[in-house]
């Protein structure tokens, strides 16, 4: 049903939606409507069913209950609101590094030094023209949170008031749409890790694995354009979020304001539920709108479409409630929050307590490198996590690690990688594979110091193999291949990091053996061997380039398919044979080892031969910047993946 005509679009966009970020000053009497514009059965008499009981006792549709007036006054046990600035990117613009802000509510009694008690978390999004912290600027809303917790109606919870804008954003309506459509990337990559890396939520770490494992303890809600953002969070982030509160808005995955495409969006959501097994994994959407809301039509239309599919969107998963007489304002938002929050987190009301043993098991920046190498979780391959040739390594702890010829080593990434390997190994997964048999190792003892570390992506996805540099003297995997493999696995690709024998010839032989191993064990590894890619930095880049050009058959193995692309960073390799595969390169202008001009000439020569090739040159960067976190090169890996993907066979 499309009730909103063009005139209403113009008037409400200018007059009504602008109020989505501001409390209404209306003092007029809000008369009740006797006839609600919705086609399902009127359930007004069942309003009491939305008491603070569990959602299993409530009707699927009905009317919200007013917030008690006492809940809008100050509580004797107030929570605290903290400003949090965090690193992000301008996803709508050039993806340059920016700083964003969120405000975080912690409940009364929250102790930042108590690392055992963990809390559920709710993220809230404003509407058009709003800003971070908006939900806490209305004291009555914050007071309501305090009272709900104080009276035991919701468990102690952390609440985040975030924004889809950055300080340079244009807040006109079309620009706002562009911003919220990209917000899920900020949420996944920046906001969620920043908040939950500092505050004590159920995520044991900010690794992608732990954030996904704690989805049952995470909710997201929003008002107006924030409601639209909430629906998009459902479309993109059900791996991270179980509970949703869209207030006064529908899904715009397809379409936009005035072109809502309700049926198509609900088709998409239904298929998403089925494809991702959400019935079994669990999800719950509390959808709300006011009966006097000027833009209620899109919410009602979407509710009707979802309720018609009752075999999918059962009361366990979806309810639609209206505020009788409610307008498009923060008075309505308070009521929606009051009614919805007690329905969340019913499987997790007891605070999570992490045992002393679990606390001790997690690596930190202060963990000694030797303790990681000798950890029983890794067996005899723990020594290969860091360079065997220890003369090229300095620092005793994960936080103080330094590697010869490398810059911008990220201690947080080092800790994340070590915890990733440990947690997967302790879970019974194989994270390390030998590429040589015992007989081959006996014949050449140097092969004892080789193997593949596996960072799993989606089963059946394509694979990449990364080789670190180190001047063919050692293997700098912790900075120059492990981080790349981990990030590729987060994108769904299966990624391997090779530990090889130093020396150009032996290193290439080991890479050829690794490729052969992956092809021969593809079924066991659950990888797609078509259109694979080879990645390397410095000496590792030469390996990737040589294998891509000359093939495994020139390094002691049978002939296996060539890669779809090679990613070769900061290497001075200049030779071009005419047989190079598609090639991506990245380098800094201040690299004293690999001249960026030499690399530019090589890429131009490859292009002249009719082969796809590209280079990114970063001003002022030295050699060995790895992922480039916090530098001008940050984000190059996404560009490299895009390059690889465009060279896959269609």
Secondary structure, DSSP 8 states (H G I E B T S, - for coil): -----HHHHHHHHHHTGGGGGS-----S-----SS-S-SS---GGGGGGGSSS-GGGS-SEEE-----GGGGS--SS--EEEEEEEEEE-TTTT--EEEEEEEEEE-TT--TT--SEEBEEEEEE--TT--TTHHHHSHHHHHHHHHHHHTTSS--EEEEEE-S--TT---SHHHHHHHHHHHHHHIIIIIHHHHHHHS-BS-SSSSHHHHHHTGGGEEEEEETHHHHHHHHHHHH-TTT--EEEEES----SS-BTTB--HHHHHHHHHHHHHHTTHHHH--EEEEEEETT-TTHHHHHHHHHHHHTTTTTS-TTTEEEEEETT--SSHHHHHHHHHHHGGGS-TT--S-EE--HHHHHHS--TTSBHHHHHT-GGGGGGGGGSS-SSGGGEE-SBGGG-EETT-----HHHHHHHHHHHHHHHHTT---EE-SS-HHHHHH-GGGGG-EEEEE--STT-EEEEEE--STTTS--HHHHTHHHHHHHHHTT-EEEEEE--SSHHHHHHHHHHHHHHHHHTHHHHT-EEEEEEEEEETHHHHHHHHHHHH-GGGGTS------SEEEEES-------S----EEEEEETT-SSS-HHHHHHHHHHHHHTT--EEEEEETT--S--TT-TTSTTTTHHHHHHHHHHHTS--
